[in-house]
Amino acid sequence: MILNEIQNYLSHQGRASLAQMQVHFGIHADALRGMLNRLIRKGRVQKLPTPKRCHHCVDCSQESLEFYEWITDEPAAAINKQECCSHGTETSVQ
């Protein structure tokens, strides 16, 4: 089942953008969002705040900046940076 595959992918990666998951699974963004929302409701995944853009460019797609993170059993540390998948730069999240 694809939901289990997404769950396994995020548990191993820790965090991934929607664009990264689109490429990995070959699934449209809207379909992925639906499955990710189901994992969010189950308390296994969280959607990270989406920055307006990364620091060094203006051409990142919205899917490149939409990040999801696996929720571990340990207390989550405050996340203040995430990597822009298309350029390898960091973006600040507040």
N, C-alpha and C positions, 0 to 999 in steps of 0.2 A: 504494500500500500504506500502511496506517495507521501501521506502524512507522516508515516514512520521514517521514511527516507529524509524528509525535511527535518524532522526531529533529530535524527542521527547526525545529519550534516551540521546543524547548529550546535549540537552538543560537542562535536569535535572541533568546529571552527571557533566557537565561543561567541562570535559576532560576524554578521555578514550583511552586505547591502542587498536590497531587492534585485539590483542589476546583476550582482554576482550569482544569486540563486536562479535568476532567469537563464543565465548562460549555463549553469551547472545542470539544471533540470530540464531546460528546453520548454519551459511553461510560461505563458503570458502573465504579465504583472498582476492583472486583476484576479486571475485564478490563484496565484501564489498568495496574494493578500487575504483571500478568503480562507485558505488553509492556515496561514499564519494567525489570523484572527481567532480561529478555533484553538490553536495552541496557546494564544494569549488568554482566552477564557479559561483554559485548563490550568493556567498559572505556570506554564513551562517556558514561555517566551515573552519577552517584552519588546515593545517598539521604542526605540530611542528617539529623543527629540530631533526633528529634522532642521538642520541649519538652512538659511536662505541660500547659501552657496559656500563653496570651499574658499579658502583664503587666496589662492593663487590663480583662479580662473573664473570665467563666467559661462563656460560651455558645458558644465556638468549637467547631466539629465537628472530629473527628480528621482528616478530609480537609483541613481548612483549615490544619492544623499540620504535615501530612506534605509535606515539600519535597523536590524532586529538582533536581539541578543538572547542567548540561552540563559535561563535562570537556574543557578546552582542551588544546592542545599545550604551553602555557606552564605553569610550576610553579604549582600552586594556592596561593593565599594562605589563611591561616587564616580561616575564616568564623566570626564570633562573633555576628552579628545577622542576622535575617531578618524580613521583613515579614509580618504577619498579613493575609491577603488580604481578610478580611471587614470589618476595622475600620481598616486602614491604620496600625496600631500596630506597634512592633517587639518581637520576642521575642529573648531571649538564648539562645544555644545554647552548650553547653559540652562 
